[in-house]
Amino acid sequence: MKVKLIDIAHARSGDKGDAGNVGVIAYDDKGFEIIKKHLTTERVKKHFEGICFGEVERYEMPNIRAINFLLHNTLGGGGTVSLKHDAQGKILASAMLRMELDV
Amino acid sequence: MKDKIRIASGQGFWGDLIEAPYQQVTKGDVDYLVMDYLAEVTMSILQKQKNKKPNLGYARDLPPLMKRLLPVCKEKGIKVITNGGGVNPVACADAILEEAVKLDIENLKIAVVLGDDIKDRMDELMAAGAELKNMESGEPLKEYKDKILSANVYFGALPIVEALEKGADIVITGRTTDTGLTLAPMIYEFGWDPKNYDLMAAGTVAGHILECGAQSTGGNFLGDWESIENFAEIGFPICEAYPNGEVVVTKHENTGGRVSYDTVAEQLVYEIGDPKSYITPDCIADFSSIKLEDLGDNRVKVYDVKGFKETEFYKVSCSYSSGYSAIGSLTYSWPKALTKAKRADRILRKRLENLGLQFEEINTEFIGYNATQGPLSKELDEDLINEVMLRFAVRANDRATVERFGKEIAPLILTGPPSVTGFAGGRPKPSEVVAYWPALLLKTLVEPHVKILELK
């Protein structure tokens, strides 16, 4: 079964130097079980192919049903140097929610 | 000791809603107003302003804002804490004092936190063994020393606590952590021991929730954003803090926006790394310990926060000059808008190549197609695309190269694909690229101090 991430979670993103951070928050416990199992580092790395050129770090926050990702080498050198329209990674959150998970 | 205090966030960044701080002090009861003005880029901009005029270098919105706030804050006993002093907090305090004199305000103490600016101490610090290695690349700062535009240590809450203990009505700081602005009044009012790391972490988390203004009260909320009411009159966040470290996040009644479990949770994950290790000068807060409870009526309780001992370092933020950049844009229309814009991109690249110009980087994006989601953008039936904006950005080490690029945009209108418009702003101008250099510095090498300016 395919599950659209946008149906089970919301998210917010921002910048940390040249890395983007994307926190994905499940709306309920069932949703958190799904993202905990299926929203893996590899899955996220593949999703952001051509956007994230570095390592992906993944941290679980069960207290708020969230997983935080750090996408390294993603913002074209970081906020002040970057030539990208979205130099601060504001849109990475909605880009993440485009993902479909095979559950 | 008070049994609770209410701390209001008035600004999430320099450039935020100008009316917000005034609303925060007039629409309901608060004890403190905290305003964060400083982003990483801001310090270098302020330093440039100070280089041109020695009495500038702070958030210039502050003195006129304080002119409006002072009579209200004075009457209600609301204290104001802000890092809007930038690289010249004394000049900022002087300008505010001048406004206070004009308003005939008496008995006013403005405290200025000094010592964060280490730009002029670089040689001395390096001689003392500080390498100020870039936290991302590991490079030592030495080779970039002459290009440095600004260098500041991030202070935490404690210098502000000292200012409050000295009776300050207004505290103006330079580079202070956003979270320290909110934590400080809690330490001061509740007599918290700075070695009680759970309490330090509780106040730090409250600060993180307040530091981006309305981003915790429904602004930029990616959940069910369409159901958020009255964005136009959005209420900025207020934290109601209790001596045991519990905090209730709320906003004034009769304001727009929403404070809910979801809006607060979304702000908690904003710009964090490892949630177990949120490092500030005051403590290491564990964001994976935070508990949230939605109390209804735009009130969310934040509790059970765990914290650990602070590190022996201050974070340092340096900025240095790193070449020039410029952005040109043109809008192409149906039919085949995207094909036209892509063709124009190729033409422009060829012309720049023929001119022999050397760029560090060229980046093309097609707004309306892939500028925000890159390769994740869906392929579109080109007949359904009404228009596409070609956004062409370049960066080079020398100004002349970037300036020459700026002259190649307009000619495309008469020498390239048709149905093109949107060139009204003149030639793209080179702007200086300021790069950011994060580093660490032993706390023992820097000493914050507090200066009091007084109107009797």
Interface residues (C-beta under 8 A of the other chain):
Chain A: H10 A11 R12 G14 D15 K16 G17 D18 N21 G23 V24 I25 Y27 H47 F48 E49 G50 I51 E57 Y59 E60 M61 P62 N63 I64 R65 A66 N68 L70 G76 G77 G78 G79 T80 V81 L83 K84 H85 D86 K90 I91 A93 S94 A95 L97 R98
Chain B: E40 V41 E136 N220 F221 L222 G223 D262 A265 E266 Q267 L268 V269 Y270 E271 I272 G273 D274 P275 K276 F287 S288 S289 I290 K291 L292 S319 S322 S325 I327 E361 I362 N363 E365 I367 A371 T372 Q373 G374 P375 L376 R391 A393 V394 R395 V433 V434 A435 Y436 P438
